Amino acid sequence: MDVLYFAWVRERIGQPKERIESNPATVMDLVNQLRAREPRYEAAFADLGALRVAVDQELSDFDAPLKNAREVAFFPPMTGG
């Protein structure tokens, strides 16, 4: 699956997109796999309350299943103006 990073998440991780070959069951499982990689991922996912996630372009929760998901995107909350 493709994992996309936006705004400060992208800046902390250092890339806008990557392909993950594992099969995590939920978004939280994916986050935990990414956190375990190296400190830059741990920093990006340190405060999940400051993050939103979309699975296949639909806003989701961190407990959302990833079975058959093609894309997961992480981004900060959006504000209106």
N, C-alpha and C positions, 0 to 999 in steps of 0.2 A: 504494500500500500504506500501511497505517497503521503508524506507528512509535510505540511506547510507551516511556516512561521511568519508572523506579521509584526510590524512595529518594533517595540523594544525586545520582544521575544526573539525575533530574527537577529537583532543586534547582539544579544547575549550569546546566542548559539553560533552566530557567525555565518549563517547561510539561510537562504529563503525557503529551501525545499530539500528533502531527501527521500530516498526510497528505503522502506523498512521491509525486510524479508521475513521477520518473525510473525507469529499469529497470536497477538495478545487477545484475550477474551473481551476486555472492556477498555475504555479510554484510560481508566486509572491504571490498568495493567501496562498499557503503553507508556504512560507517564513514568511509572516505576522503572521500566526497562530503560527509558531514556535517561532518567536521573542517575542510574547506576553506571552509565557510560563514562562520564567525566565531569569535572567541576562546572564547566560552562552550562551543561544541561541541568545540573542541580541548582545553579543560580537562576536559570530561566524558569524552573518549575518550583521554586522555593515557596511562593505564596499563590496557591491555587485560587484563592479568593479574588486575586487580581487578574485572573485569566478566564477567557471564554473558549469554548471548543465547538467546532462544527464537524459533523460526520457526513460525508458526501453532500456538503453544502447546506446542511440543515443544523441549526443551533441545537446542541445536545448537552447532556450532563456528563460528568466524569464517570458515572456508573453505566453509561450507554454501552450496549454490546457492539463489538466490531466485526462480527461475523459477516463476511462478504463485503465489508467496507472497502472502498477504493481510495478514499482520501480522508484525512483528518487534518484540520487546521486549528492552530492555536493563535489567539490574539487577545489584546487587552479589551476591556469593555468599551463600547462606543458611546460617545456622548452626543447629545443633540445640540443644536445651535440655532 
